[in-house]
């Protein structure tokens, strides 16, 4: 038995395929969606989504936050930004982090909601750097 997995970025559908399990970075910790999972809406943090067929990871994506809709027969990830892990660039992520840190330093420290948004983006950029640095071919997982 499998579930229909869809990963959608603002630009396009990144992935649409059946899978046995998908592990994603929930805001409170990693969570797995499998067949017959109870319905759940989940906020995502920046991190790696692993798609499994059997016991093997067959696809890996970096998501920079977003939401996941899990149900018994499907899991749809609506990502703020999504890339295949092998397409990540440490240099691009480090440049993004540097700009975000400058924005945080210049931000009005009394505007807590804006600071929270910037901090979430900073944490996502750090997760992207880590994912890019540790990217390994799927065949070796």
Secondary structure, 3 states (H helix, E strand, C coil): CCEEEEEECCCCEEEEEEECEEEEEECCEEEEEECCCCCEEEEEEEEEEEEEECCEEEEEEEEEEEEEEECCCEEEEEECCEEEHHHCCHHHHHHHHHHHHHHHHHCCCCCHHHHHHHHHHHHHHHHHHHHHHCCCCHHHC
